[in-house]
């Protein structure tokens, strides 16, 4: 069965500031596998996601390399990891209103899929893949740089999100020659699941976090533990 264009032809274009020439390609980027399965479609946005992941990685890596010639390879890798991850992509997607455009099956809709980080991040990568195919690398580059350059600049200034699990692991290894350990509990029904994470360093519980995903809870716990541990020594910046 072929894909039928049903979403507003202008909605995604307005959100991105990019005009698609191929409406079916635009629609495909927004088609989650659950929707495709329920409607008997033989295609979904996963192949575009695969392509868009590579386009995004190339553009962000190139931009970081050109913007920050003073940063060594290790710091460039941390910068890229902070910018190109599920939570960051989901935040950008939310800012664009992508959640309201993604086509989901009824089960995913009922479980809050329109705001699920993994679905939003995958959809955004699929959109980048579609923009690349529709308009070429220059158009995709301009879009990605416009969306992610401010986040990169904020990160280098010491603002924005950090991978606190990695930072805590490095600091704990340096300060106490040990690694953090995490305990995670979950509660609530599947569509309203909440996770609570506790992190221990050297036998001492230093952080607690909660979130809609295990990763989010662990990051919050790691952030709290990192700040506790860092405050005990000389001031250091991530």
SVG drawing of the C-alpha trace seen along z (x, -y; Angstrom):
<svg xmlns="http://www.w3.org/2000/svg" viewBox="-6 -31 49 35">
<polyline fill="none" stroke="black" stroke-width="0.4" points="0.0,0.0 1.4,-3.4 1.7,-6.3 -1.2,-8.8 -0.4,-12.4 -2.9,-13.3 -1.0,-15.9 -1.2,-19.6 1.1,-20.3 2.3,-23.5 2.6,-22.5 6.0,-21.0 7.3,-23.5 6.3,-26.4 7.8,-24.8 11.2,-24.2 11.3,-27.3 11.9,-24.9 9.6,-24.3 9.4,-20.6 9.2,-19.9 8.1,-16.3 5.0,-16.2 5.1,-12.4 8.7,-12.5 7.6,-15.0 4.7,-12.8 7.0,-9.7 9.3,-11.5 6.3,-11.9 5.0,-8.3 5.9,-6.2 6.0,-2.5 2.9,-2.0 0.8,-4.2 2.2,-2.4 1.3,1.0 -2.2,0.0 -2.9,-1.4 -1.4,1.3 1.4,-0.9 4.6,0.8 6.9,-2.0 7.6,-4.2 10.2,-6.8 12.9,-4.5 15.0,-4.5 14.9,-8.3 15.9,-8.3 18.9,-6.2 19.9,-8.7 19.1,-11.8 21.2,-10.5 24.3,-10.5 23.5,-13.9 23.0,-15.4 26.2,-13.9 28.2,-15.2 26.9,-18.7 27.3,-19.0 30.8,-17.6 31.8,-19.9 30.3,-22.9 32.0,-22.1 35.4,-21.6 35.1,-25.0 33.7,-27.0 36.1,-25.8 39.6,-25.3 41.0,-25.5 39.2,-22.4 41.0,-19.1 39.4,-15.9 38.1,-14.7 36.3,-18.0 34.9,-18.1 33.5,-14.6 31.8,-15.6 30.3,-18.7 28.9,-16.5 27.6,-14.0 25.8,-16.7 24.2,-18.1 23.4,-14.9 21.5,-12.8 17.9,-11.7 16.9,-14.2 18.5,-17.2 16.8,-16.1 13.5,-15.6 13.8,-19.1 14.4,-20.6 11.5,-18.6 9.2,-19.9 10.2,-23.5 9.2,-22.9 5.9,-21.3 6.8,-18.0 4.9,-16.0 1.6,-17.3 2.5,-16.3 3.9,-12.8 1.5,-10.1 1.1,-7.4 -0.9,-4.3 -3.7,-4.4 -1.7,-2.5 1.2,-4.9 -1.2,-7.9 -2.8,-6.6 0.5,-6.0 1.6,-9.6 3.7,-9.0 3.3,-12.5 5.6,-13.7 7.8,-10.6 11.5,-11.5 12.4,-8.5 9.6,-9.1 10.3,-12.8 14.1,-12.3 13.6,-9.7 11.1,-11.8 13.5,-14.8 16.3,-12.7 13.9,-11.4 13.0,-14.9 16.6,-15.8 17.0,-12.8 14.0,-14.0 15.2,-17.6 18.6,-16.2 16.9,-14.1 14.5,-16.9 16.8,-19.9 20.3,-18.6 23.1,-18.9 23.3,-22.7 19.6,-23.1 19.9,-20.4 23.1,-22.0 21.4,-25.5 18.5,-24.0 20.6,-21.9 23.0,-24.8 20.1,-27.2 18.6,-24.7 21.7,-23.5 24.3,-26.3 22.7,-28.2 22.8,-25.0 26.5,-24.4 27.4,-28.0 25.5,-27.6 27.2,-24.4 30.7,-25.9 29.7,-28.8 28.9,-26.3 25.2,-26.5 22.7,-23.9 22.6,-20.2 25.5,-18.0 26.0,-14.3 26.3,-14.1 26.6,-10.4 29.9,-10.6 31.1,-13.7 30.3,-11.9 32.1,-8.8 35.2,-10.8 35.2,-12.8 34.5,-9.8 37.3,-7.9 39.7,-10.8 38.7,-11.8 37.9,-8.5 39.2,-5.8 35.8,-4.3 32.8,-4.3 29.2,-5.3 26.5,-2.7 22.8,-3.3 19.6,-1.9 16.5,-2.5 12.8,-1.8 9.7,-2.4 6.1,-2.9 2.8,-3.7 1.0,-2.3 2.9,-2.0 1.6,-5.2 2.4,-7.2 5.5,-5.4 7.8,-7.3 11.4,-6.3 13.4,-7.1 17.2,-6.7 19.6,-6.7 23.4,-7.0 26.0,-5.9 29.7,-6.8 32.2,-5.0 29.3,-3.6 27.8,-7.0 24.5,-8.0 25.0,-11.3 22.1,-11.8 18.5,-11.2 16.5,-11.9 13.1,-11.2 11.9,-11.2 9.6,-9.8 12.5,-7.6 15.2,-5.7 17.8,-7.8 16.3,-11.0 16.1,-9.9 19.7,-8.7 20.9,-11.9 19.2,-14.0 20.7,-11.8 24.1,-12.0 23.8,-15.8 23.0,-16.1 25.8,-13.7 28.3,-15.5 27.6,-18.8 28.0,-17.3 31.3,-15.7 32.6,-18.7 31.8,-21.1 34.1,-19.1 37.2,-19.9 38.7,-22.7 36.3,-24.4 36.2,-22.8 34.1,-23.3 32.8,-20.5"/>
</svg>
